[in-house]
Amino acid sequence: MTNDPDDNTNHRRARDDGFWFRRGGAAGLMSAVIDTNTLSLHWWKAVPNFGDAISPVVLAHVSGRKVVHAGVDKADIWGIGSLLQVVKRAYTAKKDLRPTVWGTGLLHAVNGTQFTKHVNIALVRGPITAALLDLEVSRFGDPGLLISDVWPQDRVPNGKIGIVPHHSRMDDPVLAALLDSDPKYQLIDPRDPAQDVCAAIAACDHVFASSLHGLIVADAYGVPNTWLAPMGQSRLKYLDYAAAVGRAMPAPIMIEDIPMIDLPKPDAALSYQAGINACKDAVYASFPKALRAGGDA
């Protein structure tokens, strides 16, 4: 991640003008893409949450187009998030608009899969989502895994143990007690600006997260991480993602058990890195050509 303020200013200006930068060519050079046609995306905005906020950032990176927020009935595409039950409600009946589903997942099981005939499914997050929707597919992926391509950062562990709670658990007294017990524990607030959250995760020795994208972003940057119990949250989305990358994910641990966990070395390779790479490849490869800059969408 660049620390040059001029580079950041230029990136923001490019974004506002509809200029997007994406990796191009075998050498991985950055090329400017000009496209005045915006791409409409629905993402969850009810509460500030970095996992949802990175959805338009990743989409802009892959599409080369400026991305704007749209309502459930007006989005060209659905990306990061457990939003397919929302898609189901919006597209139970056929409509003139036929949006694309790209890396989206389910939050819980749904009754009926007829809606899948009214949308274009490019990719779903994981095999549990696919099975619940009767989709016979063999590739999966969460677009959040691409965030390290959008905001690259050198892996330099800082000695901190990052804690990324679900945004609904920020006031947990057990969490507060853990943070007060040792300065090595660092609270990473998922409501903070998305780029700051991603940078903080990338710098940690280890991350414990009950935020799904706390785990996904840690995977993207190669940071060892552990699933923290998502109190009051559906566990389907975590297991769906884990199955996609081939990650063994036993029961999550409780906050009070964190000090007793034997942690791997900060520079230890993730055992399921090949699965992460396969999912990243699937996310890139599945993106519709018609939605790219210069496409016919």
BAVEX-543363 format. One record per residue: residue in three letters; residue number from 0; x, y, z of N, C-alpha, C, CB in turn. Coordinates in steps of 0.02 Angstrom, whole numbers, always signed. Glycine has a CB too. Example, Ala and Ser with C-alpha at 12.3 -4.5 7.8 and 13.67 -1.06 7.14 Angstrom:
2
ALA:0:+660:-284:+390:+615:-225:+390:+660:-165:+390:+565:-224:+452
SER:1:+642:-112:+354:+684:-53:+357:+645:+2:+394:+704:-30:+286
//
This chain:
297
MET:0:+42:-59:+0:+0:+0:+0:+44:+61:+0:-48:+0:+61
THR:1:+30:+109:-45:+72:+168:-49:+60:+214:+10:+59:+205:-114
ASN:2:+114:+247:+32:+109:+297:+84:+117:+366:+56:+161:+284:+138
ASP:3:+120:+372:-10:+130:+435:-44:+63:+472:-48:+160:+425:-115
PRO:4:+54:+528:-13:-11:+562:-14:-31:+585:-83:-9:+620:+32
ASP:5:+19:+601:-126:+2:+621:-194:-29:+563:-232:+63:+646:-230
ASP:6:-2:+502:-221:-30:+444:-254:-102:+433:-232:+13:+382:-239
ASN:7:-115:+441:-167:-183:+432:-141:-230:+484:-170:-184:+434:-65
THR:8:-206:+547:-174:-247:+600:-202:-264:+586:-274:-212:+667:-195
ASN:9:-214:+565:-312:-225:+549:-382:-275:+492:-390:-160:+532:-417
HIS:10:-269:+442:-346:-315:+385:-350:-386:+408:-337:-295:+330:-300
ARG:11:-396:+452:-286:-463:+475:-271:-490:+517:-329:-464:+517:-206
ARG:12:-447:+561:-358:-469:+603:-413:-488:+560:-473:-415:+654:-432
ALA:13:-447:+510:-488:-462:+465:-543:-529:+431:-532:-407:+413:-551
ARG:14:-542:+411:-471:-603:+376:-456:-663:+422:-467:-603:+349:-384
ASP:15:-658:+484:-443:-714:+530:-449:-729:+547:-521:-700:+593:-410
ASP:16:-678:+548:-564:-687:+565:-635:-709:+506:-677:-624:+594:-663
GLY:17:-715:+448:-647:-734:+389:-686:-674:+355:-718:-783:+408:-739
PHE:18:-614:+372:-696:-554:+338:-720:-537:+284:-669:-494:+388:-730
TRP:19:-525:+224:-694:-511:+170:-648:-446:+137:-668:-568:+119:-646
PHE:20:-409:+115:-619:-345:+84:-632:-350:+10:-617:-290:+117:-591
ARG:21:-330:-32:-663:-331:-104:-652:-268:-135:-680:-394:-136:-683
ARG:22:-251:-192:-654:-191:-226:-677:-203:-254:-746:-171:-282:-628
GLY:23:-153:-244:-789:-162:-268:-857:-97:-297:-884:-187:-213:-901
GLY:24:-103:-349:-926:-45:-377:-958:-6:-424:-914:-1:-323:-981
ALA:25:+36:-464:-946:+73:-516:-909:+121:-485:-858:+112:-559:-957
ALA:26:+143:-424:-872:+191:-393:-827:+157:-363:-766:+230:-339:-863
GLY:27:+90:-362:-766:+54:-336:-708:+58:-261:-702:+81:-367:-645
LEU:28:+69:-226:-759:+73:-153:-757:+3:-124:-748:+105:-127:-822
MET:29:+1:-63:-721:-63:-30:-711:-80:+11:-773:-62:+14:-648
SER:30:-142:+5:-797:-162:+43:-855:-225:+82:-840:-173:-4:-915
ALA:31:-229:+144:-865:-287:+185:-853:-343:+164:-900:-271:+259:-862
VAL:32:-403:+159:-872:-461:+141:-911:-512:+197:-906:-492:+73:-887
ILE:33:-537:+220:-962:-586:+274:-962:-652:+245:-984:-564:+332:-1009
ASP:34:-703:+253:-942:-770:+230:-960:-819:+275:-924:-781:+154:-940
THR:35:-859:+311:-963:-906:+358:-933:-970:+325:-910:-923:+413:-983
ASN:36:-980:+261:-927:-1040:+225:-906:-1029:+196:-836:-1057:+169:-956
THR:37:-1073:+215:-790:-1066:+189:-722:-1095:+118:-718:-1102:+234:-672
LEU:38:-1073:+83:-668:-1096:+15:-655:-1132:+17:-588:-1037:-38:-655
SER:39:-1195:-5:-587:-1235:+0:-525:-1230:-65:-486:-1308:+16:-541
LEU:40:-1216:-58:-422:-1206:-115:-376:-1248:-105:-314:-1130:-123:-357
HIS:41:-1278:-158:-290:-1311:-153:-225:-1264:-182:-172:-1380:-190:-225
TRP:42:-1252:-143:-120:-1216:-169:-62:-1250:-141:+1:-1140:-150:-64
TRP:43:-1241:-177:+56:-1275:-160:+118:-1243:-98:+149:-1273:-218:+167
LYS:44:-1284:-47:+165:-1259:+16:+191:-1293:+37:+256:-1268:+70:+139
ALA:45:-1333:-6:+285:-1372:+14:+344:-1327:+33:+402:-1418:-43:+365
VAL:46:-1271:-1:+410:-1223:+14:+463:-1153:+15:+431:-1226:-40:+521
PRO:47:-1111:+63:+448:-1043:+63:+421:-1008:-3:+435:-1001:+121:+449
ASN:48:-982:-35:+384:-950:-100:+392:-902:-110:+334:-1003:-157:+395
PHE:49:-838:-119:+350:-787:-121:+297:-798:-178:+248:-719:-127:+328
GLY:50:-825:-234:+271:-836:-291:+226:-883:-275:+170:-861:-349:+264
ASP:51:-933:-233:+184:-979:-211:+132:-949:-154:+92:-1046:-190:+163
ALA:52:-911:-111:+125:-883:-52:+92:-831:-70:+39:-852:-7:+142
ILE:53:-799:-129:+45:-749:-147:-6:-781:-174:-69:-700:-198:+22
SER:54:-846:-188:-68:-879:-216:-127:-873:-171:-188:-952:-230:-112
PRO:55:-891:-106:-184:-883:-63:-243:-810:-52:-263:-916:+3:-231
VAL:56:-766:-54:-213:-694:-44:-228:-667:-102:-270:-654:-38:-162
VAL:57:-684:-163:-250:-661:-222:-287:-694:-224:-356:-677:-286:-248
LEU:58:-758:-208:-359:-793:-209:-424:-763:-158:-472:-867:-195:-414
ALA:59:-747:-99:-448:-715:-49:-491:-647:-73:-516:-707:+17:-453
HIS:60:-610:-107:-473:-545:-134:-491:-550:-184:-549:-511:-167:-431
VAL:61:-599:-228:-545:-606:-281:-595:-639:-255:-658:-645:-340:-566
SER:62:-689:-212:-651:-727:-190:-709:-695:-133:-747:-795:-169:-687
GLY:63:-654:-92:-712:-627:-33:-744:-678:+22:-752:-598:-51:-811
ARG:64:-733:+19:-714:-786:+68:-720:-801:+100:-652:-849:+36:-748
LYS:65:-830:+159:-654:-852:+192:-593:-913:+155:-568:-866:+267:-605
VAL:66:-915:+143:-503:-969:+104:-473:-1012:+149:-429:-941:+44:-431
VAL:67:-1077:+142:-436:-1124:+181:-395:-1171:+133:-359:-1164:+231:-438
HIS:68:-1197:+155:-302:-1244:+115:-264:-1313:+117:-297:-1248:+139:-190
ALA:69:-1347:+60:-296:-1414:+56:-324:-1460:+17:-278:-1413:+24:-394
GLY:70:-1524:+30:-283:-1573:-8:-245:-1579:-79:-270:-1641:+26:-248
VAL:71:-1616:-120:-233:-1619:-191:-249:-1650:-204:-317:-1658:-228:-197
ASP:72:-1692:-159:-342:-1725:-170:-406:-1688:-138:-465:-1795:-142:-404
LYS:73:-1632:-104:-451:-1599:-66:-504:-1526:-83:-513:-1605:+7:-490
ALA:74:-1501:-130:-475:-1429:-147:-479:-1414:-189:-540:-1407:-184:-416
ASP:75:-1359:-172:-574:-1335:-213:-630:-1303:-278:-604:-1283:-174:-672
ILE:76:-1276:-274:-543:-1236:-329:-517:-1239:-330:-441:-1163:-323:-540
TRP:77:-1235:-390:-413:-1230:-402:-341:-1163:-435:-329:-1290:-446:-314
GLY:78:-1126:-412:-278:-1060:-439:-266:-1052:-464:-195:-1007:-387:-280
ILE:79:-1005:-434:-158:-988:-457:-90:-1049:-452:-44:-930:-415:-63
GLY:80:-1058:-505:-5:-1109:-503:+46:-1154:-564:+46:-1151:-442:+38
SER:81:-1187:-575:+103:-1236:-629:+108:-1304:-601:+90:-1238:-660:+181
LEU:82:-1314:-589:+26:-1370:-550:+1:-1417:-589:-44:-1345:-491:-36
LEU:83:-1405:-653:-54:-1446:-689:-103:-1518:-698:-80:-1416:-757:-117
GLN:84:-1532:-696:-15:-1601:-698:+6:-1637:-633:-13:-1606:-710:+82
VAL:85:-1600:-578:-17:-1628:-514:-41:-1641:-518:-116:-1580:-455:-24
VAL:86:-1594:-547:-152:-1603:-558:-224:-1665:-600:-237:-1540:-592:-255
LYS:87:-1673:-652:-196:-1731:-696:-204:-1796:-657:-198:-1729:-752:-153
ARG:88:-1801:-615:-147:-1862:-576:-137:-1875:-528:-195:-1859:-537:-71
ALA:89:-1821:-500:-221:-1829:-450:-275:-1843:-481:-343:-1767:-408:-280
TYR:90:-1821:-544:-353:-1825:-574:-420:-1862:-640:-421:-1756:-584:-448
THR:91:-1909:-649:-375:-1952:-708:-377:-1990:-710:-443:-2000:-710:-318
ALA:92:-2011:-651:-466:-2044:-645:-531:-1995:-615:-581:-2109:-602:-526
LYS:93:-2003:-633:-644:-1959:-608:-697:-1969:-533:-706:-1972:-644:-763
LYS:94:-1914:-497:-715:-1916:-425:-726:-1877:-407:-789:-1888:-387:-664
ASP:95:-1886:-345:-811:-1849:-323:-870:-1773:-323:-857:-1871:-252:-892
LEU:96:-1754:-303:-797:-1683:-304:-778:-1664:-374:-755:-1669:-252:-722
ARG:97:-1608:-397:-782:-1582:-463:-763:-1511:-453:-736:-1582:-514:-824
PRO:98:-1504:-444:-671:-1439:-428:-642:-1393:-488:-640:-1447:-399:-573
THR:99:-1329:-473:-630:-1278:-525:-622:-1263:-536:-548:-1213:-506:-660
VAL:100:-1256:-599:-530:-1234:-617:-462:-1161:-639:-468:-1279:-675:-431
TRP:101:-1118:-607:-430:-1045:-618:-437:-1013:-625:-368:-1011:-560:-477
GLY:102:-1007:-687:-345:-974:-700:-281:-1018:-689:-220:-915:-658:-276
THR:103:-1083:-681:-230:-1129:-669:-175:-1147:-736:-142:-1193:-633:-200
GLY:104:-1167:-733:-79:-1185:-794:-43:-1251:-787:-7:-1131:-811:+6
LEU:105:-1273:-842:+22:-1333:-844:+64:-1315:-832:+137:-1369:-911:+56
LEU:106:-1362:-803:+173:-1356:-796:+245:-1389:-855:+280:-1388:-730:+269
HIS:107:-1440:-882:+249:-1476:-939:+276:-1510:-975:+218:-1529:-917:+330
ALA:108:-1537:-1033:+231:-1573:-1070:+179:-1635:-1032:+158:-1592:-1141:+204
VAL:109:-1655:-1040:+95:-1714:-1007:+69:-1763:-1058:+42:-1696:-955:+14
ASN:110:-1826:-1040:+41:-1877:-1084:+13:-1888:-1065:-61:-1944:-1078:+53
GLY:111:-1870:-1110:-105:-1880:-1098:-177:-1818:-1069:-209:-1938:-1052:-187
THR:112:-1805:-1093:-269:-1746:-1070:-307:-1765:-1042:-375:-1696:-1126:-315
GLN:113:-1830:-1030:-386:-1853:-1006:-451:-1819:-942:-472:-1928:-997:-451
PHE:114:-1802:-900:-422:-1771:-836:-437:-1706:-842:-475:-1759:-797:-373
THR:115:-1671:-898:-469:-1607:-906:-504:-1615:-906:-579:-1574:-971:-482
LYS:116:-1676:-917:-603:-1690:-914:-675:-1699:-843:-700:-1751:-955:-692
HIS:117:-1704:-796:-653:-1717:-726:-671:-1656:-681:-661:-1774:-699:-630
VAL:118:-1599:-711:-644:-1536:-675:-636:-1482:-713:-673:-1519:-665:-561
ASN:119:-1427:-680:-686:-1369:-713:-716:-1319:-729:-661:-1335:-667:-771
ILE:120:-1310:-793:-648:-1264:-812:-595:-1195:-827:-625:-1291:-875:-556
ALA:121:-1149:-780:-614:-1081:-788:-638:-1040:-830:-589:-1047:-720:-648
LEU:122:-1053:-820:-523:-1015:-854:-471:-1052:-845:-405:-942:-826:-466
VAL:123:-1049:-895:-363:-1074:-887:-294:-1015:-897:-246:-1131:-939:-278
ARG:124:-1025:-875:-184:-970:-874:-136:-941:-942:-121:-993:-842:-72
GLY:125:-986:-992:-111:-960:-1057:-90:-1007:-1114:-107:-947:-1057:-17
PRO:126:-986:-1175:-95:-1025:-1235:-113:-1087:-1245:-71:-982:-1295:-108
ILE:127:-1090:-1217:-11:-1152:-1224:+28:-1207:-1181:-4:-1141:-1203:+102
THR:128:-1190:-1121:-22:-1237:-1079:-59:-1260:-1115:-122:-1206:-1011:-77
ALA:129:-1212:-1142:-160:-1229:-1176:-223:-1276:-1235:-210:-1165:-1201:-258
ALA:130:-1262:-1275:-160:-1304:-1333:-145:-1375:-1313:-125:-1272:-1375:-90
LEU:131:-1381:-1260:-85:-1447:-1238:-63:-1488:-1209:-121:-1440:-1186:-8
LEU:132:-1454:-1187:-173:-1489:-1160:-231:-1493:-1209:-289:-1455:-1096:-254
ASP:133:-1473:-1271:-277:-1474:-1323:-329:-1433:-1304:-390:-1546:-1338:-350
LEU:134:-1376:-1272:-378:-1331:-1252:-432:-1276:-1304:-440:-1301:-1181:-420
GLU:135:-1268:-1330:-499:-1215:-1379:-512:-1155:-1342:-541:-1240:-1436:-561
VAL:136:-1114:-1316:-496:-1056:-1277:-516:-995:-1304:-479:-1066:-1201:-502
SER:137:-937:-1289:-505:-876:-1316:-475:-825:-1262:-456:-844:-1365:-522
ARG:138:-841:-1200:-466:-795:-1147:-446:-833:-1096:-403:-762:-1113:-507
PHE:139:-797:-1067:-356:-828:-1023:-306:-778:-967:-289:-849:-1062:-243
GLY:140:-802:-918:-252:-755:-867:-228:-790:-805:-202:-707:-848:-282
ASP:141:-761:-774:-153:-784:-710:-126:-740:-655:-156:-783:-709:-48
PRO:142:-770:-605:-189:-729:-551:-218:-686:-514:-168:-773:-503:-253
GLY:143:-702:-520:-103:-661:-487:-53:-589:-511:-53:-690:-497:+14
LEU:144:-577:-571:-80:-508:-597:-83:-464:-555:-129:-509:-669:-107
LEU:145:-494:-514:-171:-454:-473:-218:-430:-408:-186:-495:-458:-279
ILE:146:-449:-395:-124:-432:-330:-95:-357:-319:-91:-463:-324:-26
SER:147:-319:-372:-84:-246:-364:-81:-217:-345:-149:-212:-428:-55
ASP:148:-254:-356:-202:-233:-332:-268:-251:-258:-278:-266:-374:-324
VAL:149:-305:-238:-246:-327:-168:-251:-283:-123:-208:-401:-161:-229
TRP:150:-273:-145:-145:-231:-107:-97:-174:-152:-74:-274:-82:-36
PRO:151:-123:-162:-115:-68:-206:-95:-29:-179:-36:-21:-218:-154
GLN:152:-6:-224:+5:+34:-205:+64:+85:-259:+78:-12:-193:+126
ASP:153:+147:-238:+89:+199:-286:+106:+183:-318:+174:+269:-252:+108
ARG:154:+198:-382:+179:+185:-418:+242:+242:-406:+290:+177:-495:+228
VAL:155:+231:-361:+337:+280:-345:+389:+244:-349:+456:+313:-274:+378
PRO:156:+243:-408:+488:+206:-416:+551:+229:-367:+604:+214:-487:+577
ASN:157:+181:-337:+640:+197:-284:+688:+194:-307:+761:+150:-227:+678
GLY:158:+185:-372:+773:+183:-397:+841:+115:-394:+874:+231:-360:+882
LYS:159:+65:-369:+839:-2:-361:+866:-46:-422:+850:-34:-298:+840
ILE:160:-92:-436:+895:-144:-486:+884:-208:-447:+871:-152:-536:+946
GLY:161:-231:-448:+810:-289:-408:+792:-354:-444:+810:-288:-393:+717
ILE:162:-401:-406:+836:-468:-432:+852:-517:-393:+809:-484:-425:+929
VAL:163:-552:-428:+765:-601:-396:+721:-670:-423:+738:-583:-407:+645
PRO:164:-706:-391:+783:-772:-416:+801:-824:-400:+748:-794:-388:+868
HIS:165:-879:-436:+749:-936:-415:+709:-958:-347:+734:-995:-468:+713
HIS:166:-982:-304:+689:-997:-236:+709:-1049:-233:+766:-1022:-196:+650
SER:167:-1089:-285:+773:-1140:-285:+825:-1112:-303:+895:-1195:-335:+807
ARG:168:-1048:-322:+898:-1019:-345:+962:-965:-298:+988:-989:-414:+953
MET:169:-964:-237:+964:-911:-191:+983:-912:-173:+1057:-916:-128:+943
ASP:170:-969:-178:+1090:-974:-159:+1160:-973:-219:+1208:-1038:-119:+1171
ASP:171:-950:-275:+1184:-947:-336:+1224:-898:-326:+1283:-927:-398:+1181
PRO:172:-920:-332:+1345:-875:-322:+1402:-819:-373:+1405:-915:-323:+1467
VAL:173:-831:-434:+1380:-778:-485:+1379:-723:-463:+1331:-807:-554:+1359
LEU:174:-742:-433:+1275:-693:-407:+1228:-654:-350:+1260:-728:-382:+1163
ALA:175:-688:-306:+1295:-654:-250:+1328:-603:-275:+1379:-704:-203:+1362
ALA:176:-621:-327:+1415:-575:-355:+1465:-513:-384:+1432:-610:-408:+1507
LEU:177:-522:-419:+1376:-465:-447:+1340:-418:-391:+1317:-488:-488:+1279
LEU:178:-445:-339:+1288:-404:-284:+1262:-365:-249:+1317:-448:-233:+1225
ASP:179:-395:-247:+1377:-362:-215:+1434:-309:-259:+1465:-413:-196:+1487
SER:180:-311:-324:+1449:-266:-371:+1483:-195:-370:+1456:-293:-441:+1477
ASP:181:-185:-348:+1394:-118:-352:+1365:-116:-304:+1305:-100:-425:+1343
PRO:182:-65:-261:+1300:-62:-213:+1245:-50:-245:+1176:-7:-163:+1258
LYS:183:-34:-310:+1175:-24:-343:+1110:-90:-351:+1073:+10:-411:+1120
TYR:184:-146:-349:+1110:-211:-357:+1077:-233:-289:+1048:-264:-383:+1127
GLN:185:-250:-290:+984:-269:-229:+949:-341:-235:+924:-221:-214:+891
LEU:186:-384:-191:+945:-452:-190:+919:-452:-159:+850:-500:-151:+966
ILE:187:-481:-195:+802:-489:-168:+734:-563:-160:+723:-456:-216:+680
ASP:188:-585:-98:+723:-656:-82:+719:-681:-89:+647:-669:-10:+746
PRO:189:-727:-135:+634:-751:-145:+565:-791:-86:+538:-792:-207:+561
ARG:190:-807:-38:+581:-844:+21:+559:-798:+77:+535:-888:+47:+616
ASP:191:-733:+69:+544:-685:+118:+522:-679:+118:+445:-616:+105:+553
PRO:192:-647:+168:+416:-639:+169:+343:-607:+104:+319:-596:+228:+322
ALA:193:-634:+78:+264:-615:+11:+240:-541:+3:+228:-652:-5:+178
GLN:194:-509:+53:+199:-438:+46:+184:-396:+44:+248:-414:+104:+139
ASP:195:-417:+81:+299:-382:+80:+363:-390:+11:+396:-410:+135:+410
VAL:196:-450:-17:+392:-461:-83:+422:-418:-135:+387:-536:-102:+417
CYS:197:-417:-134:+321:-378:-183:+284:-303:-177:+299:-389:-175:+209
ALA:198:-279:-115:+305:-208:-104:+321:-192:-131:+390:-191:-29:+317
ALA:199:-237:-120:+438:-226:-144:+506:-224:-220:+508:-280:-118:+553
ILE:200:-270:-253:+473:-270:-326:+470:-206:-352:+439:-331:-351:+431
ALA:201:-186:-321:+384:-127:-345:+348:-63:-340:+389:-118:-306:+284
ALA:202:-61:-296:+439:-1:-285:+478:+5:-330:+539:+2:-213:+500
CYS:203:-49:-364:+557:-49:-403:+619:-9:-468:+614:-120:-419:+639
ASP:204:+14:-493:+671:+44:-560:+675:-10:-613:+664:+79:-571:+743
HIS:205:-68:-601:+694:-123:-649:+691:-187:-609:+700:-116:-705:+747
VAL:206:-241:-635:+671:-306:-602:+676:-358:-652:+702:-328:-573:+608
PHE:207:-397:-630:+751:-457:-666:+773:-516:-625:+749:-457:-676:+852
ALA:208:-563:-656:+716:-619:-618:+688:-685:-654:+692:-604:-600:+616
SER:209:-736:-618:+714:-805:-642:+707:-838:-607:+648:-845:-630:+772
SER:210:-804:-559:+619:-824:-528:+556:-800:-574:+500:-793:-456:+548
LEU:211:-846:-596:+457:-826:-640:+402:-771:-609:+360:-886:-657:+357
HIS:212:-778:-546:+343:-726:-516:+301:-664:-498:+339:-753:-455:+267
GLY:213:-667:-501:+406:-604:-499:+444:-562:-560:+427:-618:-497:+519
LEU:214:-595:-618:+421:-560:-680:+403:-539:-678:+329:-605:-741:+416
ILE:215:-584:-656:+286:-570:-656:+214:-513:-608:+197:-633:-637:+174
VAL:216:-514:-549:+226:-460:-500:+213:-394:-526:+241:-477:-431:+243
ALA:217:-396:-557:+299:-334:-587:+326:-308:-639:+278:-347:-618:+396
ASP:218:-351:-681:+251:-330:-730:+201:-300:-697:+140:-390:-774:+181
ALA:219:-331:-643:+118:-307:-608:+58:-236:-583:+67:-353:-549:+42
TYR:220:-219:-561:+127:-152:-535:+141:-104:-587:+170:-156:-476:+189
GLY:221:-128:-649:+176:-85:-702:+201:-72:-699:+275:-20:-700:+166
VAL:222:-119:-670:+313:-112:-664:+386:-145:-723:+420:-142:-596:+411
PRO:223:-110:-762:+461:-142:-817:+498:-201:-790:+538:-91:-852:+545
ASN:224:-255:-828:+538:-316:-802:+571:-358:-858:+599:-357:-761:+522
THR:225:-400:-841:+647:-442:-889:+683:-513:-862:+687:-413:-902:+753
TRP:226:-560:-908:+678:-631:-890:+681:-653:-881:+754:-674:-944:+648
LEU:227:-679:-822:+767:-704:-804:+833:-780:-812:+833:-684:-731:+852
ALA:228:-808:-839:+887:-880:-854:+889:-922:-794:+870:-899:-878:+959
PRO:229:-964:-801:+819:-1007:-747:+796:-1074:-747:+834:-1020:-752:+720
MET:230:-1073:-723:+894:-1131:-728:+937:-1192:-696:+905:-1117:-695:+1004
GLY:231:-1246:-735:+899:-1307:-709:+870:-1308:-705:+795:-1321:-643:+898
GLN:232:-1257:-729:+762:-1252:-726:+689:-1257:-795:+658:-1186:-692:+668
SER:233:-1285:-798:+598:-1288:-862:+561:-1217:-885:+547:-1328:-854:+496
ARG:234:-1204:-950:+554:-1138:-977:+541:-1130:-1002:+470:-1122:-1032:+590
LEU:235:-1185:-1002:+433:-1183:-1030:+365:-1131:-994:+322:-1252:-1025:+332
LYS:236:-1129:-928:+326:-1085:-890:+281:-1011:-906:+294:-1097:-815:+290
TYR:237:-992:-918:+356:-923:-934:+372:-904:-1002:+344:-912:-932:+448
LEU:238:-948:-1050:+353:-934:-1118:+329:-936:-1121:+253:-985:-1167:+359
ASP:239:-979:-1080:+223:-983:-1075:+150:-917:-1051:+121:-1040:-1028:+129
TYR:240:-891:-997:+150:-826:-971:+127:-770:-1020:+139:-810:-905:+162
ALA:241:-768:-1051:+199:-715:-1097:+215:-714:-1156:+167:-723:-1122:+286
ALA:242:-773:-1182:+149:-777:-1237:+102:-751:-1216:+33:-848:-1263:+97
ALA:243:-762:-1154:+15:-740:-1130:-51:-664:-1131:-57:-766:-1058:-63
VAL:244:-629:-1111:-3:-556:-1108:-7:-523:-1172:+19:-530:-1049:+34
GLY:245:-563:-1221:+40:-535:-1284:+65:-505:-1277:+133:-484:-1310:+17
ARG:246:-534:-1236:+174:-508:-1222:+240:-545:-1264:+293:-513:-1147:+257
ALA:247:-508:-1299:+334:-539:-1335:+389:-560:-1283:+441:-490:-1388:+420
MET:248:-624:-1282:+457:-649:-1233:+504:-691:-1266:+558:-690:-1178:+468
PRO:249:-659:-1288:+612:-696:-1317:+668:-737:-1264:+704:-649:-1353:+717
ALA:250:-767:-1282:+759:-808:-1234:+796:-767:-1172:+814:-837:-1266:+859
PRO:251:-798:-1113:+811:-761:-1051:+829:-744:-1049:+903:-802:-990:+809
ILE:252:-695:-1009:+919:-675:-1003:+989:-708:-943:+1021:-598:-998:+995
MET:253:-711:-943:+1087:-739:-887:+1125:-684:-836:+1139:-771:-912:+1191
ILE:254:-704:-774:+1148:-656:-720:+1161:-612:-736:+1221:-692:-654:+1172
GLU:255:-642:-762:+1274:-603:-775:+1335:-551:-830:+1327:-650:-793:+1392
ASP:256:-556:-869:+1273:-508:-923:+1261:-448:-901:+1219:-543:-981:+1227
ILE:257:-450:-841:+1193:-396:-818:+1149:-327:-823:+1182:-409:-746:+1128
PRO:258:-318:-803:+1245:-250:-806:+1274:-221:-877:+1279:-251:-776:+1343
MET:259:-263:-927:+1275:-240:-996:+1281:-225:-1029:+1215:-291:-1036:+1318
ILE:260:-234:-994:+1159:-224:-1023:+1093:-151:-1020:+1074:-267:-986:+1040
ASP:261:-123:-1076:+1052:-55:-1077:+1025:-57:-1051:+953:-25:-1150:+1027
LEU:262:-23:-996:+942:-26:-964:+877:+31:-987:+832:-24:-888:+885
PRO:263:+19:-992:+767:+73:-1007:+719:+119:-947:+713:+44:-1026:+650
LYS:264:+176:-958:+683:+222:-902:+671:+189:-852:+624:+289:-927:+641
PRO:265:+202:-787:+634:+169:-736:+594:+182:-743:+519:+192:-668:+616
ASP:266:+240:-771:+502:+257:-778:+430:+241:-848:+404:+331:-762:+420
ALA:267:+204:-887:+443:+186:-955:+420:+138:-951:+361:+155:-996:+478
ALA:268:+151:-992:+311:+107:-993:+252:+40:-1024:+272:+139:-1033:+194
LEU:269:-14:-1000:+242:-79:-1028:+254:-84:-1096:+220:-135:-981:+229
SER:270:-107:-1146:+257:-108:-1214:+229:-156:-1221:+171:-128:-1263:+283
TYR:271:-203:-1177:+165:-253:-1180:+111:-242:-1125:+59:-324:-1173:+142
GLN:272:-180:-1102:+52:-164:-1048:+6:-183:-1066:-66:-91:-1031:+9
ALA:273:-175:-1129:-84:-193:-1150:-152:-268:-1140:-164:-175:-1224:-163
GLY:274:-308:-1151:-113:-380:-1140:-119:-397:-1066:-126:-416:-1168:-59
ILE:275:-361:-1024:-89:-370:-951:-96:-354:-930:-167:-326:-913:-45
ASN:276:-298:-955:-193:-278:-937:-261:-329:-959:-312:-209:-967:-278
ALA:277:-357:-1020:-303:-407:-1046:-350:-470:-1002:-348:-424:-1119:-333
CYS:278:-490:-981:-288:-549:-938:-283:-536:-870:-314:-569:-930:-209
LYS:279:-477:-842:-304:-461:-778:-336:-464:-784:-412:-392:-753:-313
ASP:280:-436:-838:-438:-438:-849:-510:-510:-854:-534:-400:-913:-529
ALA:281:-553:-888:-496:-623:-896:-514:-659:-829:-514:-658:-945:-468
VAL:282:-644:-787:-465:-676:-721:-461:-658:-679:-521:-656:-685:-396
TYR:283:-594:-678:-539:-574:-640:-599:-605:-670:-662:-498:-639:-605
ALA:284:-599:-735:-670:-620:-767:-733:-695:-764:-743:-597:-839:-733
SER:285:-734:-763:-690:-807:-766:-696:-838:-698:-709:-836:-795:-634
PHE:286:-799:-644:-703:-829:-578:-712:-850:-569:-785:-780:-522:-690
PRO:287:-912:-551:-797:-937:-546:-866:-901:-494:-908:-1011:-530:-866
LYS:288:-881:-513:-968:-847:-467:-1012:-891:-407:-1029:-825:-502:-1076
ALA:289:-956:-419:-1034:-1002:-366:-1052:-1004:-310:-1000:-1072:-394:-1062
LEU:290:-983:-324:-938:-984:-274:-885:-918:-239:-877:-1005:-306:-821
ARG:291:-868:-259:-914:-803:-226:-910:-804:-160:-948:-748:-271:-938
ALA:292:-756:-117:-933:-751:-54:-968:-749:-65:-1043:-689:-16:-946
GLY:293:-791:-29:-1079:-794:-38:-1152:-840:-94:-1173:-726:-51:-1178
GLY:294:-872:-128:-1123:-918:-183:-1140:-984:-156:-1165:-929:-227:-1080
ASP:295:-1030:-202:-1177:-1094:-183:-1208:-1151:-181:-1158:-1111:-231:-1263
ALA:296:-1135:-183:-1093:-1189:-184:-1043:-1229:-118:-1044:-1160:-197:-974
//
